[in-house]
Amino acid sequence: MAKNETPVNVRKQLRLALGKSLLIPMLLLVFFIAAPYWLNGKVREEVTNAINANPDLSHIERQQRLDKIAQVDFRQVCLHPPAGLEKLHDALERAGLVARYGRLEWGLILSSVLVAILAAAIVAIFALNARAQKSQADLIRSYQLSWKIGMAAALVKVFLLIPLLAYGTFEFTVLLFSSYFPKLLLVIIVGGIYALCRSAQVLLKKLPLEFKEPMSREVTPADAPELWEAVREAARRLQTSPPDHIVIGLQFNFYVTELAVCHDAGRAEGKTLFLSYPLLKQLSSDEVLAIIGHELGHFIGEDTRMTREFYPMRLKIRATMLAMAQAGWVGWPSFQFLNFFGWCFGETEQTASRKRELLADQKAATLTSPRTAANALVRFQVALEAFQRGLADAVKNKIENPLNVPLQAVVQEKLAGDAKFWDQLFEKHTPHPLDSHPPLNIRLGALGQNLTAADARTLALTETESAYAKWFSTRDALFIKLAQQGQEIVGKIRLAHADYKTEEGKAMLDRHFPGKKWAYKQSDMWGMIFLLGIFVAGCLAGVIFINNLTARLVFLFIGAWPGWGVATVWRRHRHGEFILNAEGVYYTGWTRRLGFQEIEQIVARRSGSTIVLIFRLKTGQPPFWKGSLLRLPVKTVSIALSNLECKQVPTAETVFRYLNRQAEPAAPAAQPVKAG
C-alpha cells in the first residue's frame, strides 16, 4: 500500500528558506563589519614589528612609540584623520591602506544596502501575506505583487553579491594568508555574472501555461452524446457554462481548466473538462456526475476568479521556480529567496484551497446528493489503491492491458482484509494538478457524511453499473489508442523490473537492449606508446652512455616507470573494446564486468571535444583497470569516449538509456504514397 504523505510543516520550511536566503548576505555584512578591526590588528602588528626592529631607537623612544601606536585607530586615520596625524595618514596612503579601508567601507555600505533591501522585501511579503488572508481578491492581488517584489529582490541580490563576494573573498584571503588567489576570484566573478544572466533569463522567460496529457483523447458531442448531455445538464442546474471540450485520459484524476490541454491528437483551448478513463470504468454515472459537479463548481461565484487568475499564475510561478532550481548552483541565490516567498504564502494557499474545495463539494452534493458525493470521494480513493496493486499484479502475471485489471476482485482479495488501509483511508488527499485537496475525513464531515472504515469497505465491495458502461458501452473503438498506451506502460514497467538472471528476463532485456561494441582507437594507443617509448629510449641512452654508476641507476629507475606504462597501455588497449549490454558495461582493459546494479550514477563530463563517462559506484570496489599498482577501493570508473571508434554524444545517450532501461523508440511506420 502506498504510504501516506507526511504533512508538511509550512512554518519550519518557511524558517529554513528565510535562513538560507539571508545566510550569505548576513555573512558578508558580518565580515565587512569585522574586516576593518581585523585589518587594524594586522597593521598595528606590522608597525609594532617595524618599531621593535629599528636599532636607532632608544628603549624609551621605542616604548613611547609603541604606546602611541597602541591607541591609534588606523581606520579613522585613513578615512577621517584627526588633527596631528596627517603624516601618519600620508604614510598609510602611500602604503595603499587608505584606499583599502575605503573599499572596505564601500563593502560595508553595499552589504548593508543588500540586507536592508532583502529585509524590506521580507517585511513587504509578510505584510501582503497577512492581507491575502482577508479574501480571495486580496490573495490574488497580494500574491501577484509579492511575486514581483520577490523577483526584483532576487535579481538585486545576485547583482550585489557578485562584487561583494569577489572583494570579500579577496580581503579574507589577504587577511588570513597575506596573499590572494586569482583563479578563485575569477571563478566567483565569471560564475556570478553567469548566475545573474541565467537568473534573469529564467525569471523573465515566458512559460507556456498548459497541461500536457499525451495519453488522452478528446471526445466530441458526436463521439459521446450521452456524456455531453449529462455534463450540459449539470452545468445548467449549477447555473454555470458547460465546458468547451471534454478530454478523457489515463490519469487517475478529474479537473476542469481554462488553460490549454495538449492531448494525443492536438490542443484543446478554452474551458476543458478532463475525465479519468480508468475511473470511468469503476465509478457509477451518478458518482462521476458528482465529481463533475465539483469541478464545475470552481467556475461559480467568487471561485471563478481563483480558477481563472490565481491558479494559472501560481502554476507559472512554480514552473519558474522549478526552472531556477534546475539551473544548479547558478540559480541558488535567487531560488532561495523565491523559495521563501513560496513558503510564506503556503498556509494562506492551503486555507484558501481548503475553503474552495469544500465549497465545490457542496456543489457536487447539490447536483446529486451528499451521500452520492461522499460515495464518489471514498470509491475514488479505494479505486486508486486497487489500481496500484492491480497494476503490480498485471506486470507480474503478464496481463497486457492494465485498464482491464479487475479492480473489484483486487479490492476483495487484497484490500478487504487490510485493516491498516481502511484506517488510514480517511487521511488521504485527492491528487490534483494545481493544489492539494483537504483530507478525506474533513471533506466527508463537511458533507455531513461521517462514514466509518466498515462503511467504506462495504461501499467499495458493492458492485454498480459503471459510468463507462452507461455512456460508452458501444464505443470501445474510441479508446483503442488509450488501451495501446496502457499496454506500453505495462511493457515499460515490466522491462524496468526484468531480472537478467532469469531466462525470461534475459531474453526480454537482450531483445530490447542488444549488445553493442565500440573498438578502442589503436592510433591513440600507438601514440601513447610512442611518447612513452621516446622517454624510455632517452633513459636507456643515459644508462648506456653515461659512465657513472649512480647516474645509471637514476636513469634506470626513472626509465622503469614509462617502461611499465608502455606495458600497461599495451595490456589495456591492444584490440580494446567497450562492450555494452542489458546487464552492464565492460572494457577489455578492465579486470571484470561492471553491472548496472553496482552503479549509483553515471555522469557525462565534457572536457573540450572529449566526453568522459564517469561511473559512480554504490560501494567501494577493487580497481577495475588491469595493471593498477594501488589496490585501494575505488568509488568511480571512467572511460573517455573520444578514444573509441564512435560518435560520442549518441554513445553516451545509449549508455544512459541502457542504464535506465528505456527501450529505443520504434521507428515510425512508413506512410503510403498517394497517387497524384
C-alpha positions in Angstrom: 0.0 0.0 0.0 1.3 3.4 -0.8 2.5 5.3 2.2 0.6 8.4 3.4 2.2 11.7 2.7 3.8 13.2 5.7 2.2 16.6 6.4 4.5 19.4 5.5 5.4 21.8 8.4 5.0 25.0 6.5 6.4 27.3 9.2 9.5 25.1 9.6 10.1 25.2 5.9 9.5 29.0 5.9 12.2 29.4 8.6 14.6 27.3 6.6 14.0 29.2 3.4 14.4 32.5 5.2 17.6 31.4 6.8 19.1 30.1 3.5 18.1 33.3 1.6 19.8 35.6 4.2 22.8 33.4 5.0 25.3 34.7 2.5 24.3 38.4 2.7 24.5 38.3 6.6 27.9 36.6 6.5 29.1 39.3 4.1 27.7 42.0 6.4 29.4 40.5 9.4 32.7 40.2 7.5 32.7 43.8 6.4 31.9 45.0 9.9 34.7 42.9 11.3 37.3 43.4 8.5 38.4 46.9 9.4 39.1 45.7 13.0 41.0 42.7 11.6 43.0 45.0 9.3 43.7 47.3 12.3 45.3 44.5 14.1 47.4 43.4 11.1 48.6 47.0 10.5 49.3 47.5 14.2 51.3 44.3 14.3 53.4 45.3 11.3 54.1 48.8 12.7 55.0 47.3 16.1 57.4 44.9 14.5 59.0 47.7 12.5 59.4 49.8 15.6 60.9 46.8 17.5 63.3 46.1 14.6 64.6 49.7 14.4 68.1 49.8 16.0 68.2 53.6 16.0 65.6 54.0 18.7 66.4 54.1 22.4 64.4 52.0 24.8 62.4 55.0 26.0 61.6 56.2 22.4 60.6 52.7 21.3 58.2 52.4 24.3 56.7 55.8 23.6 56.0 55.0 20.0 54.6 51.6 20.9 52.3 53.2 23.5 51.2 55.8 20.9 50.6 53.1 18.2 48.5 51.0 20.6 46.0 53.8 20.8 45.7 54.6 17.1 42.6 53.6 15.1 44.1 53.2 11.6 40.7 53.1 10.0 39.8 56.5 11.4 43.3 57.9 10.5 42.8 56.6 6.9 39.2 57.8 6.4 38.8 60.7 8.8 42.3 61.7 10.0 42.3 63.6 13.4 44.4 66.7 13.8 48.1 66.0 14.3 48.1 62.6 12.5 48.4 64.0 8.9 51.9 62.5 8.5 50.7 59.1 9.5 47.7 59.4 7.1 50.1 60.3 4.3 52.3 57.3 5.1 49.3 55.0 5.2 48.1 56.4 1.9 51.4 55.7 0.3 51.2 52.2 1.6 47.7 51.8 -0.1 45.9 51.4 3.2 43.7 54.5 2.7 42.2 53.0 -0.5 41.9 49.6 1.2 39.9 51.0 4.1 37.8 52.9 1.6 36.9 49.7 -0.3 36.0 48.0 3.0 33.8 51.0 3.8 32.0 50.6 0.5 31.7 46.9 1.1 30.0 47.6 4.4 27.7 50.1 2.7 26.7 47.8 -0.1 26.3 44.7 2.2 24.1 46.9 4.5 22.0 48.0 1.5 21.6 44.4 0.3 20.5 43.2 3.7 18.2 46.3 4.0 16.6 45.6 0.6 16.1 41.9 1.5 14.7 42.8 4.9 12.3 45.3 3.3 11.2 42.8 0.7 10.7 40.2 3.5 8.6 42.6 5.6 6.5 43.6 2.5 5.9 39.9 1.6 4.8 39.1 5.2 2.5 42.1 5.2 1.0 41.2 1.8 0.5 37.6 3.0 -1.4 38.9 6.0 -3.6 41.0 3.7 -4.1 38.0 1.4 -5.9 36.1 4.2 -8.9 38.5 4.1 -10.4 37.4 0.8 -9.7 35.7 -2.5 -9.4 39.0 -4.3 -6.8 40.1 -1.7 -5.0 36.8 -2.1 -4.7 37.2 -5.9 -3.5 40.9 -5.7 -1.1 40.2 -2.8 0.3 37.1 -4.4 1.0 38.8 -7.7 2.6 41.9 -6.0 4.7 39.7 -3.7 6.0 37.7 -6.7 7.1 40.9 -8.4 8.8 42.1 -5.2 10.4 38.7 -4.8 11.7 38.7 -8.4 13.2 42.2 -8.0 14.8 41.4 -4.7 16.2 38.1 -6.1 17.8 39.9 -9.0 19.2 42.7 -6.9 20.6 40.1 -4.5 22.6 38.3 -7.3 23.7 41.7 -8.8 25.1 42.9 -5.5 26.5 39.5 -4.4 28.9 39.5 -7.4 31.2 42.4 -6.3 30.6 41.8 -2.6 31.6 38.1 -2.8 34.6 38.8 -5.1 36.0 41.6 -3.0 35.1 39.9 0.3 36.9 36.7 -0.8 39.9 38.8 -1.8 40.2 40.6 1.5 39.5 37.5 3.5 42.3 35.5 1.9 44.7 38.5 2.1 44.0 39.0 5.8 44.2 35.3 6.5 47.1 34.2 4.3 48.6 37.5 3.3 48.0 36.6 -0.3 45.1 36.1 -2.7 44.1 33.5 -5.3 43.3 35.0 -8.7 41.7 31.8 -10.1 39.2 31.7 -7.2 38.3 35.4 -7.8 37.9 34.7 -11.5 35.6 31.8 -10.8 33.5 34.0 -8.4 33.2 36.9 -10.9 32.5 34.8 -14.0 30.2 32.5 -12.1 28.4 35.4 -10.6 27.8 37.1 -13.9 26.6 33.8 -15.4 24.3 33.3 -12.4 22.9 36.8 -12.9 22.3 36.3 -16.6 20.8 32.8 -16.0 18.6 34.0 -13.2 17.3 36.9 -15.3 16.7 34.6 -18.2 14.6 32.2 -16.2 12.7 34.9 -14.3 11.8 36.9 -17.4 11.2 33.9 -19.7 7.6 33.5 -20.9 6.5 30.0 -19.9 3.7 28.2 -21.7 0.7 27.7 -19.4 -0.7 24.3 -20.5 -1.4 20.8 -19.3 0.4 18.1 -21.2 -1.8 15.0 -21.4 -0.2 12.8 -24.1 -2.1 9.7 -23.0 -5.6 11.2 -23.6 -8.1 12.0 -26.4 -10.8 14.5 -26.9 -14.4 13.3 -27.2 -16.8 15.4 -29.1 -20.6 15.5 -28.7 -20.8 13.2 -31.7 -18.5 10.7 -30.0 -20.3 10.7 -26.7 -23.7 12.3 -26.9 -25.0 10.8 -23.6 -21.9 12.1 -21.7 -22.2 15.6 -23.2 -25.9 15.7 -22.5 -25.3 14.8 -18.8 -22.5 17.4 -18.5 -24.5 20.2 -20.1 -27.5 19.4 -17.9 -25.2 19.5 -14.8 -23.9 22.9 -15.9 -27.4 24.2 -16.4 -28.5 23.1 -13.0 -25.4 24.6 -11.4 -26.0 27.8 -13.4 -22.6 27.9 -15.0 -21.3 27.4 -18.5 -20.6 23.9 -19.8 -17.0 23.0 -20.9 -15.9 23.7 -24.5 -14.0 20.4 -24.6 -14.0 17.1 -22.8 -10.8 15.1 -22.7 -10.5 11.5 -21.4 -7.1 10.2 -20.4 -5.2 7.6 -18.4 -4.6 9.8 -15.4 -6.3 8.9 -12.1 -7.7 12.4 -12.0 -10.5 14.8 -12.8 -10.2 18.5 -13.3 -11.5 21.5 -15.3 -9.3 24.3 -16.6 -9.2 27.2 -18.9 -5.6 26.6 -19.7 -4.7 24.7 -22.9 -4.7 20.9 -22.7 -2.4 19.1 -25.1 -3.7 15.7 -25.9 -2.6 13.0 -28.3 -4.4 14.5 -31.3 -3.9 18.2 -30.8 -4.6 21.0 -28.4 -7.9 21.9 -26.6 -8.2 25.6 -25.7 -10.9 27.2 -23.7 -12.8 25.5 -20.8 -11.8 21.9 -20.8 -13.1 19.1 -18.6 -10.6 16.2 -18.0 -12.1 12.8 -17.1 -10.2 9.7 -15.9 -10.7 6.7 -18.2 -9.8 4.1 -15.6 -12.2 5.7 -13.0 -15.0 5.9 -15.6 -14.8 2.1 -15.5 -15.0 2.0 -11.7 -17.4 4.7 -10.6 -21.1 4.9 -11.3 -22.5 7.6 -13.5 -24.0 9.5 -10.5 -20.7 9.4 -8.7 -18.9 10.7 -11.8 -21.5 13.4 -12.1 -20.8 14.4 -8.5 -17.2 14.8 -9.4 -18.0 16.8 -12.5 -20.3 19.0 -10.4 -17.4 19.6 -8.0 -15.1 20.6 -10.9 -17.7 22.9 -12.5 -18.3 24.4 -9.0 -14.9 26.1 -9.4 -16.4 28.3 -12.1 -19.3 29.5 -9.9 -19.3 32.8 -8.0 -16.1 34.2 -6.4 -14.2 31.0 -7.0 -14.2 31.7 -10.8 -11.6 34.4 -10.4 -9.4 32.0 -8.4 -9.7 29.4 -11.1 -9.1 31.8 -14.0 -6.4 34.1 -12.4 -4.8 32.7 -9.3 -4.1 29.1 -10.2 -2.7 29.8 -13.7 -0.5 32.5 -12.1 0.7 30.1 -9.4 1.3 27.4 -12.0 3.6 29.8 -13.9 5.4 30.9 -10.7 6.0 27.2 -9.7 7.3 26.4 -13.2 9.7 29.4 -12.9 10.9 28.3 -9.5 11.4 24.7 -10.8 13.5 26.1 -13.7 15.5 28.2 -11.2 16.1 25.1 -9.0 17.2 23.1 -12.1 19.7 25.8 -13.1 22.0 24.3 -10.4 24.4 26.5 -8.3 23.9 29.5 -10.6 20.3 29.8 -9.6 20.8 29.0 -5.9 20.9 32.6 -4.6 17.7 33.6 -6.5 15.9 30.4 -5.8 16.4 30.6 -2.1 14.7 34.0 -1.8 11.9 32.9 -4.1 11.5 29.7 -2.1 10.9 31.9 0.9 8.2 33.7 -1.0 6.6 30.4 -1.8 6.6 29.1 1.7 5.4 32.5 3.1 2.1 32.1 1.2 2.0 28.3 2.0 -0.5 28.4 4.8 -2.6 31.1 3.2 -2.8 29.0 0.0 -3.7 25.9 2.0 -6.5 27.7 3.8 -7.9 29.2 0.6 -7.6 25.8 -1.2 -9.4 24.0 1.6 -12.3 26.5 1.6 -12.8 26.4 -2.2 -12.6 22.6 -2.3 -15.3 22.3 0.4 -17.5 24.8 -1.4 -17.0 22.8 -4.6 -18.0 19.6 -2.7 -21.3 21.4 -1.8 -21.9 22.0 -5.5 -21.4 18.2 -6.1 -23.9 17.5 -3.3 -26.4 19.9 -4.8 -26.1 18.3 -8.2 -26.5 14.8 -6.9 -26.8 14.3 -3.2 -24.5 14.5 -0.2 -24.4 10.7 0.0 -23.5 10.3 -3.7 -20.8 12.9 -3.4 -19.4 11.1 -0.3 -19.5 7.8 -2.1 -17.6 9.2 -5.1 -14.8 10.5 -2.8 -14.5 7.2 -1.0 -14.6 5.0 -4.1 -12.1 7.3 -5.8 -9.5 6.7 -3.1 -10.2 2.9 -3.0 -10.0 2.6 -6.8 -6.7 4.4 -6.8 -5.2 2.0 -4.3 -6.7 -1.0 -6.0 -5.4 0.1 -9.4 -1.8 0.5 -8.0 -1.9 -3.0 -6.5 -3.7 -4.4 -9.6 -1.0 -2.9 -11.8 1.7 -4.7 -9.9 -0.2 -8.0 -10.5 -0.6 -7.1 -14.2 3.1 -6.7 -14.6 3.8 -10.0 -12.6 1.1 -12.1 -14.3 1.7 -10.7 -17.9 -1.7 -9.0 -18.2 -1.2 -6.9 -21.3 -3.8 -4.2 -20.7 -3.7 -2.7 -17.2 -7.0 -1.0 -17.9 -8.6 -4.5 -17.8 -7.4 -5.2 -14.3 -10.5 -6.4 -12.4 -10.3 -3.8 -9.6 -13.4 -5.2 -7.8 -11.5 -8.5 -7.4 -8.4 -6.6 -6.2 -10.5 -4.9 -3.6 -11.9 -8.2 -2.5 -8.6 -10.1 -2.5 -6.1 -7.5 -1.4 -7.9 -4.6 0.4 -10.9 -6.1 2.1 -8.8 -7.7 4.9 -6.2 -4.9 5.1 -7.3 -3.1 8.3 -4.5 -0.6 8.1 -5.5 0.6 4.7 -9.1 1.3 5.8 -8.0 3.0 9.0 -5.7 5.3 7.0 -8.2 5.8 4.1 -9.8 8.9 5.7 -6.4 10.7 6.0 -5.7 10.6 2.3 -5.7 13.5 -0.1 -7.2 13.6 -3.6 -4.5 14.2 -6.3 -5.0 17.3 -8.3 -2.7 19.1 -10.9 -2.9 22.5 -9.2 -3.5 22.1 -5.5 -3.7 19.8 -2.5 -7.3 18.9 -1.5 -8.3 18.6 2.1 -8.1 15.1 3.7 -11.0 12.7 3.0 -12.3 12.8 6.6 -12.7 16.6 6.5 -14.5 16.6 3.2 -16.9 13.8 4.3 -17.5 15.7 7.6 -18.3 18.9 5.6 -20.9 16.9 3.6 -22.4 15.6 6.8 -21.4 12.0 5.9 -19.3 10.6 8.8 -18.5 7.2 7.3 -16.7 4.5 9.3 -14.0 2.2 7.9 -16.6 -0.6 7.8 -19.0 1.6 5.8 -16.2 2.4 3.3 -15.3 -1.3 2.9 -19.0 -2.2 2.3 -19.3 0.6 -0.2 -16.2 -0.4 -2.1 -17.3 -4.0 -2.4 -20.8 -3.0 -3.7 -21.0 -3.6 -7.5 -22.7 -0.9 -9.5 -23.0 -0.1 -13.2 -20.1 2.0 -14.3 -20.3 5.3 -16.0 -18.3 3.9 -18.9 -20.9 1.1 -19.3 -23.7 3.7 -19.4 -22.0 6.3 -21.7 -19.6 4.2 -23.9 -20.8 0.6 -23.9 -20.9 0.5 -27.7 -18.0 2.9 -28.3 -14.8 1.0 -27.3 -13.2 1.9 -30.6 -12.8 5.5 -29.3 -10.2 4.3 -26.8 -8.2 1.8 -28.8 -5.2 4.0 -28.7 -5.5 4.6 -24.9 -5.5 0.8 -24.5 -2.4 0.6 -26.6 -0.8 3.3 -24.4 -1.7 1.3 -21.3 0.0 -1.7 -22.7 3.1 0.3 -23.4 3.1 1.5 -19.8 2.9 -2.1 -18.6 5.7 -3.0 -21.0 8.0 -0.3 -19.7 7.3 -1.3 -16.1 7.9 -5.0 -16.8 11.1 -4.1 -18.6 12.3 -1.9 -15.7 11.7 -4.8 -13.3 13.0 -7.7 -15.5 15.7 -9.8 -13.9 18.7 -10.6 -16.1 19.5 -13.7 -14.0 16.3 -15.4 -15.2 16.0 -16.9 -18.6 12.8 -15.0 -19.4 14.2 -11.7 -18.1 17.4 -12.2 -20.0 15.6 -12.9 -23.3 13.4 -9.8 -22.8 16.3 -7.5 -22.0 18.5 -8.8 -24.7 15.7 -8.2 -27.2 15.2 -4.5 -26.2 18.9 -3.9 -25.3 21.1 -5.8 -27.7 24.8 -6.0 -27.1 26.9 -3.2 -28.6 30.7 -2.9 -29.1 33.0 0.1 -29.8 36.6 -0.5 -30.6 39.4 1.5 -29.0 41.3 3.7 -31.4 44.6 1.9 -32.0 46.1 5.1 -33.3 45.6 6.6 -29.8 47.3 3.6 -28.2 50.3 3.8 -30.5 50.5 7.5 -29.9 50.8 6.9 -26.2 53.3 4.1 -26.7 55.4 6.3 -29.0 55.6 9.1 -26.5 56.4 6.8 -23.6 58.9 4.9 -25.8 60.9 8.1 -26.5 61.2 8.7 -22.8 62.3 5.1 -22.2 64.8 5.3 -25.1 66.3 8.5 -23.6 66.7 6.8 -20.2 68.3 3.8 -21.8 70.7 6.0 -23.6 71.7 7.5 -20.3 72.2 4.1 -18.8 74.4 3.0 -21.7 76.4 6.1 -22.5 76.9 7.8 -19.0 79.9 6.4 -17.3 78.7 6.9 -13.8 77.1 4.2 -11.7 74.9 6.5 -9.6 73.6 8.3 -12.8 73.0 5.0 -14.5 70.9 3.8 -11.5 68.9 7.0 -11.6 68.2 6.8 -15.3 67.3 3.1 -14.9 64.9 3.9 -12.1 63.3 6.8 -14.0 63.0 4.8 -17.2 61.3 1.9 -15.4 58.2 3.9 -14.9 57.5 4.8 -18.5 58.5 1.3 -19.4 55.9 0.0 -17.1 53.5 2.5 -18.7 54.2 1.1 -22.2 53.4 -2.4 -20.9 50.2 -1.3 -19.2 48.9 0.7 -22.2 49.6 -2.4 -24.4 47.9 -4.7 -22.0 44.8 -2.5 -21.5 44.2 -1.1 -25.0 45.6 -3.6 -27.5 42.5 -4.6 -29.5 40.4 -2.9 -26.8 36.6 -2.9 -26.9 34.0 -1.2 -24.9 31.1 -3.6 -24.6 27.5 -2.6 -23.5 24.5 -4.9 -22.9 21.4 -5.0 -20.8 23.4 -6.3 -17.8 26.1 -3.7 -17.6 29.3 -2.4 -19.3 32.7 -4.0 -19.8 36.0 -2.8 -21.2 38.6 -5.4 -22.2 41.2 -3.4 -20.3 39.2 -4.0 -17.1 39.6 -7.0 -14.8 35.8 -7.6 -14.7 32.4 -6.5 -15.9 30.6 -3.6 -14.2 26.9 -4.4 -13.7 24.3 -1.7 -13.8 23.1 -2.8 -10.3 26.5 -1.7 -9.0 26.2 1.8 -10.4 24.7 4.6 -8.4 25.0 7.3 -11.1 26.5 7.9 -14.5 28.0 11.4 -15.1 28.9 12.6 -18.6 31.6 15.3 -18.3 32.7 17.2 -21.3 36.3 18.5 -21.5 36.9 20.3 -24.7 35.9 17.9 -27.5 36.1 14.9 -25.2 33.2 13.3 -23.3 34.2 11.3 -20.3 31.7 8.8 -18.8 32.2 8.5 -15.1 30.5 5.5 -13.4 29.9 6.3 -9.7 29.7 3.1 -7.7 27.3 2.4 -4.8 30.2 0.9 -2.7 34.0 1.0 -2.9 35.4 -1.9 -5.0 38.9 -3.1 -6.0 40.4 -1.3 -9.0 38.9 -2.2 -12.4 41.8 -1.4 -14.7 44.4 -4.0 -15.5 47.9 -3.3 -14.1 46.7 -1.0 -11.3 49.5 -0.6 -8.8 47.3 0.7 -5.9 44.8 -1.8 -4.7 42.8 0.6 -2.7 39.0 0.5 -3.1 37.6 2.9 -5.8 34.2 4.6 -6.0 34.4 5.7 -9.7 35.4 4.2 -13.0 35.7 6.3 -16.1 36.3 6.0 -19.8 36.9 8.7 -22.5 34.6 8.2 -25.4 37.0 10.2 -27.7 39.3 7.2 -27.6 36.6 4.9 -29.0 35.5 4.5 -32.6 32.1 6.1 -32.0 30.1 9.2 -32.1 30.4 10.5 -28.6 27.0 12.0 -27.9 24.9 9.2 -29.3 27.1 6.6 -27.5 26.7 8.4 -24.1 22.9 8.6 -24.7 22.8 4.9 -25.4 24.7 4.1 -22.2 22.2 6.2 -20.2 19.3 4.6 -22.0 20.5 1.1 -21.1 21.1 2.0 -17.5 17.6 3.4 -17.2 16.1 0.6 -19.2 14.5 2.9 -21.7 13.8 1.0 -24.8 14.6 2.7 -28.1 11.5 4.3 -29.6 10.2 2.4 -32.5 10.7 4.0 -35.9 7.5 5.5 -37.3 5.7 3.4 -39.8 6.2 4.4 -43.5 3.3 6.3 -44.8 1.8 5.1 -48.1 2.4 7.5 -51.0 -0.8 8.8 -52.5 -1.1 8.8 -56.3 -1.2 12.2 -57.8 
